[in-house]
Amino acid sequence: MTIPEGEGNYTISLSQKDNRFYAEKNNIQYSQCRLVIAKKDDDELKYVASVSGIWKRDTYAELG
């Protein structure tokens, strides 16, 4: 993903398929996930932020 230079507020999200999509008898649970954001600077990756979603449908990070 390329983000234009300059200031701004950004939201990066990760969404799992809603459990209502599946038949009720399947007893679907959301997976644990982690979103790690890094910035590429020349040939290096620099940590920016991370967030964990523990069995939630939507996980997001707000940057700005």
C-alpha positions as a Markdown table, in Angstrom:
| # | Residue | x | y | z |
|---|---|---|---|---|
| 1 | Met | 0.0 | 0.0 | 0.0 |
| 2 | Thr | 1.3 | 3.4 | -0.9 |
| 3 | Ile | 0.2 | 6.4 | 1.3 |
| 4 | Pro | 0.8 | 9.9 | -0.1 |
| 5 | Glu | 3.4 | 12.0 | 1.7 |
| 6 | Gly | 2.1 | 14.7 | 4.1 |
| 7 | Glu | -0.1 | 14.7 | 7.2 |
| 8 | Gly | -3.4 | 13.0 | 7.5 |
| 9 | Asn | -5.5 | 10.6 | 9.4 |
| 10 | Tyr | -5.7 | 7.0 | 8.2 |
| 11 | Thr | -7.5 | 3.9 | 9.3 |
| 12 | Ile | -6.3 | 0.4 | 8.2 |
| 13 | Ser | -8.7 | -2.4 | 8.9 |
| 14 | Leu | -9.0 | -6.2 | 8.7 |
| 15 | Ser | -12.5 | -7.7 | 8.5 |
| 16 | Gln | -13.5 | -11.3 | 8.8 |
| 17 | Lys | -16.7 | -12.7 | 7.2 |
| 18 | Asp | -19.7 | -12.2 | 9.5 |
| 19 | Asn | -20.7 | -15.3 | 11.4 |
| 20 | Arg | -24.3 | -14.8 | 10.3 |
| 21 | Phe | -23.1 | -15.8 | 6.8 |
| 22 | Tyr | -22.7 | -19.4 | 8.0 |
| 23 | Ala | -25.4 | -21.8 | 9.1 |
| 24 | Glu | -26.2 | -21.5 | 12.8 |
| 25 | Lys | -25.4 | -25.2 | 13.4 |
| 26 | Asn | -21.7 | -24.6 | 12.3 |
| 27 | Asn | -21.0 | -22.5 | 15.5 |
| 28 | Ile | -18.4 | -20.4 | 13.7 |
| 29 | Gln | -16.1 | -18.2 | 15.9 |
| 30 | Tyr | -13.8 | -15.4 | 14.7 |
| 31 | Ser | -10.1 | -16.1 | 14.5 |
| 32 | Gln | -7.6 | -14.2 | 16.5 |
| 33 | Cys | -5.7 | -11.8 | 14.3 |
| 34 | Arg | -2.9 | -9.2 | 14.5 |
| 35 | Leu | -2.3 | -6.2 | 12.3 |
| 36 | Val | 1.3 | -5.0 | 12.2 |
| 37 | Ile | 2.1 | -1.8 | 10.3 |
| 38 | Ala | 5.6 | -0.9 | 9.1 |
| 39 | Lys | 7.1 | 1.8 | 7.0 |
| 40 | Lys | 9.6 | 1.0 | 4.3 |
| 41 | Asp | 12.5 | 3.4 | 4.5 |
| 42 | Asp | 15.1 | 2.7 | 1.8 |
| 43 | Asp | 15.9 | -1.0 | 2.4 |
| 44 | Glu | 14.6 | -1.1 | 6.0 |
| 45 | Leu | 11.3 | -1.7 | 7.6 |
| 46 | Lys | 10.4 | 0.5 | 10.6 |
| 47 | Tyr | 7.7 | -0.4 | 13.0 |
| 48 | Val | 4.8 | 2.1 | 13.1 |
| 49 | Ala | 2.0 | 0.4 | 15.0 |
| 50 | Ser | 0.2 | -2.9 | 15.8 |
| 51 | Val | -3.1 | -4.0 | 17.1 |
| 52 | Ser | -4.6 | -7.4 | 18.1 |
| 53 | Gly | -8.2 | -8.5 | 17.5 |
| 54 | Ile | -9.1 | -11.2 | 19.9 |
| 55 | Trp | -12.0 | -13.1 | 18.4 |
| 56 | Lys | -13.6 | -9.9 | 16.9 |
| 57 | Arg | -15.0 | -9.6 | 13.4 |
| 58 | Asp | -13.3 | -6.2 | 12.7 |
| 59 | Thr | -9.8 | -5.1 | 13.8 |
| 60 | Tyr | -8.5 | -1.7 | 12.9 |
| 61 | Ala | -5.6 | 0.7 | 13.5 |
| 62 | Glu | -6.0 | 4.5 | 13.4 |
| 63 | Leu | -2.9 | 6.4 | 12.4 |
| 64 | Gly | -2.4 | 10.2 | 12.1 |
